[in-house]
Amino acid sequence: TGARRSTGAAAALVRCPCRAACTLIVNYEVEATVLGDMGEPIVAERKSNQKLIRLKALDENTDVGRLVDEILDKCKLIHESKRALVEGLLVDLQRQQQHGARAGGARRSRERVDGAGSGGVQGGEPGDSGGEVASLDRLGTYIDACYEGVEHAIVATGQLLQLAREPAQLEPLVNDDRLLGCVTRLLNDEGRRSADLAINIVSVLYALSAYSDFHAALLEFKVGSLVMDVVDLEIKRHALRERERASAPPDTGASAADEARRDKLRLKKQERLLYVCCHVLLNLAEDINTERKMCNHGLLPMLTALLSRHNGDLLLLALAFLRKLSIFGENADEMARARLADKLIAFVPNKHEGVLEQVLHLAYNLAFHPKCAAQLGAAGLSAKLLALLRRGRHRLLAVRLLYMLSARDDEKAKMIPSVPMLVGTVINTPDPSLVPPEVLALLVNLCANADAARACATARGALRGLVALGVRGQHVLALKLLRNLALHPREEHCEELARTYAADVLELAHSALVPDVQLEALGLLADLPLQCVDELPELLASSGALELAAQTLGPRAAAEGDAVLEAVRFVGACAAHAGCAPILARSGRLLPALLDVLSAQQDDDEIVLAAVHAFYRLLCAEVGH
């Protein structure tokens, strides 16, 4: 009942310098309208299209003006008003072609000199297309050549790789019905016979895998499975050669030197192939379902096996892939069974900064897994991380990893030598907002150990600096650290902390506006040995801390469980002081509120125990029964 007609087109030009030819890309939109019986528009559609204008030659002898006339005459999509734009693009392309020709000639001259006598296979290095500049127009010829034997296939895939290196030509390559079927069949059937052929094919697949839009086509041809087979084969080959080399008798003759050179070349090609294969798999693993299938087919053991290599780039890629996988619990379980932690220790420290960074990130992820954390600690990672603290690079990452390991009691003792340095970092930072929270968090964990707490408190200026940061600067983590220092009542620093700074902490508890700060201040007062503070009754009267406790415990306070617990513990700490017991007994609000808490919080064992203990201390006081 209707007719479709094109009602408009708008074109935009970009240039596309490539090895095959100089190309202008015309991006244009077509608007189509469906007309009704009376000619009225019913449906309008707009579609974006692209046209490639390939120029066979563009050198210093080309008449650009005449070429522009020819392009405008043949391509009706480009309006006459775009003449200046087309001419400018052609001039740019002409300049690039001249520069590329000079650079390419010099490069080929160097390759002829450097490659003389190399003994390589016919067709040269991977990616070499026999000196011919590849053209998309001859794509069918290259595909046909892949069926004419390995030697021809190496050259043909090198030409395909030339095309794949240009992003603008990837879509035509994928859209060709034969290409992916040809290269995947070739990789499966002939790839194990020639490293050069395998490198060329996998490099083409890597260029395609860099774009998510092509993943569906690659997965349709089972590219992930094929590439994993290549990796598995090369790992087994390498293991076999290593066993043969270890069992062979030593040979010091001229043939041994030749064999060593051949082995070095073979290893170089193998690691190049493995590097590209891992890149393909990493790109395809962008989809979580694909990644899960890879892991089910043995990806983790393959990546772990690559950690025995010495190629920095290959190691970096394998570690990055393992880091990506380690965030899933089932993968961490398998890494724990494979004792991956033992392999990671060998990389700390490392001259390759990128490898070291990836190892630390991977170890940090594994530290969240209890078994992996235990393996990292048993392997001696803590000692190596402490050495990294003295360096500028990766210091913060090392602190974060130490924090994760310090959750284990057996690791705390290993980190005690680093406590004075960590405390110095905290108290010597001029701006409290710049104090690294990771360092404070690590100290909080470590000071749960009595020896570490002693080392922290006895460091030069430590107590004064930490109180200034926590109490005067109202830093929550610093207050937590002071609380852990107060957990060891037999240490001398506990009484010093109570006698010298109790007044400041009482004032903070009463005046703090931030709930977390107030909570930590009450908790610190509950942990301190307040019975040794002679002027505590006067301080309680002047600070208003008891009123705060009564308000927290009151029926209309609607306080959270943590605040109620710390308030009850604070009352119990005050009750241990002989001079404070009468004040608590005469309080008209505090004891009834404490009874209400004891009745209302029967489900919370900690609060019930703290309340009973407070009453016990009051009953044991010499006055105020």
Secondary structure, DSSP 8 states (H G I E B T S, - for coil): --EEEEEEEEEEEEEEE-SS-EEEEEEEEEEEEEE-TTS-EEEEEEEEEEEEEEES--STT--HHHHHHHHHHH-TTS-GGGHHHHHHHHHHHHHHHHHHHHHHHHHHHHHHHHTTT----TT-STT--TT----GGGHHHHHHHTTS-HHHHHHHHHHHHHHHTSGGGHHHHHHSTTHHHHHHHHHHHHGGG-HHHHHHHHHHHHHHHTSGGGHHHHHHTTHHHHHHHHHHHHHHHHHHHHHHHHHS----SHHHHHHHHHHHHHHHHHHHHHHHHHHHHHHHTTSHHHHHHHHHTTHHHHHHHGGG---HHHHHHHHHHHHHHTTSHHHHHHHHHTTHHHHHHTTSS-S-HHHHHHHHHHHHHHTTSHHHHHHHHHTTHHHHHHHHTTSSTTHHHHHHHHHHHTTSHHHHGGGGGGHHHHHHHHHT-SSGGGS-HHHHHHHHHHTTSHHHHHHHHTSTTHHHHHHIIIIIS--HHHHHHHHHHTT-TTSHHHHHHHHHHHHHHHHHHHH--SHHHHHHHHHHHHHS-GGG-TTHHHHHHHH-HHHHHHHHHSTTS---HHHHHHHHHHHHHHHTSTTTHHHHHH-TTHHHHHHHHHHHTTT-HHHHHHHHHHHHHHHHSSS--
